[in-house]
Amino acid sequence: MRFADSDEINNWNQKILQNPDGGDVLQSVQFAHMRELGGWKTLFVVSDNVALTVLEKPVPGLGNFWYIPKGPGVASVVQLGDLLPELREFASKHGVFVVKMEPELEKTDDTLAVLKVADLKPVKPIQPNASTVLIDLQPSLDDILAGLNQKGRHAIRRAERDGVTVERVKATDRDCKAFYALLRQTASGSFVIRSYDYFKQFWQTFEKAGMGQLFFAYHEDKLVAGAYALVFGSKSTYKDGASVRERTAYGASHLLQWEVIKWAKEQGSLQHNLYGAPPSDKINDESHPYYGVGRFKTSFNKQVTDYVGAYDLVVRPRQYALWTRVGERAAKSLWWRAHHESWY
């Protein structure tokens, strides 16, 4: 294991796409640069056939904290197990006390058992798609539409009959402001979102790289819903979505997502990720905070895919113990007071 050289860094996204898991957009150079706005430093690490985009933050008195968003990009728990000893040794050489990771491995009893033996500590995921809904984009559009749940197909057709239209729009300052206003409405009282400047730079950065697209849905000339989607290699992601509080047009969000699917397929995506849902064993639990989100997304595919979530690879046990007892809570609190956003 080593740090990448300049030629490798210049072609980093291609190296990530060559990972056994096919790459993840949260391992891309663009995502890493966005996280640098939050005080992270990007490290490009290479190990045999796996490239790792590592985010680093120093924690005074404890050492360096490493985070690998949606990585390492392995395709099996065996590959992860082979990587861990080398990763622990490499991290230790660079003053790291813990490595937080989110390998996209499906959650099974066998996989969880192997992870337990590997002495990884299960922790709360940072990214919101430890469970999600996936849509196979390999069939034709007609077959994909026919394969949707009846509720999803009905909503799409109803929105079309009622005059809902969807446009692909540029992430101009004006349209970014309009979309952010929708996001604030959707988030109000439910969850905290980052600043407008962060979102605007995110949307414009990925658009400029040819990896992102903003969509607006209109009804009677009024903006009623918006979505931002990403494509990276053969995978696409429904990254951000929002709609007006008063639902004046039934099915607008479904038609919007259908247009996202069309775009993603045009870009070469073979699998579309709706990016987050309640776990499969909670999908019908009306008390779950994301029950409504789950209902919407399972109208495209009833199956919820559960991943193993996030784990901490402990490098220095004493420092990690301090981190879990008081360090993490203090770091998050101080960062929030100073920046009004999550430490992560």
Secondary structure, DSSP 8 states (H G I E B T S, - for coil): -EE--HHHHHTHHHHHHTSTT---GGGSHHHHHHHHTTT-EEEEEEETTEEEEEEEEEETTTEEEEEETT-S--SSHHHHHHHHHHHHHHHHHTTEEEEEE----B--HHHHHHHHHTT-EEE--SSS-SEE-EEE-SS-HHHHHHHS-HHHHHHHHHHHHTT-EEEEE---HHHHHHHHHHHHHHHTTT-----HHHHHHHHHHHHHTT-EEEEEEEETTEEEEEEEEEEETTEEEEEEEEE-SS--STTHHHHHHHHHHHHHHHTT-SEEE------GGGTT-TTSTTHHHHHHHHTT-S--EEB--EEEEESSHHHHHHIIIIIHHHHHHHHHHHHSS---
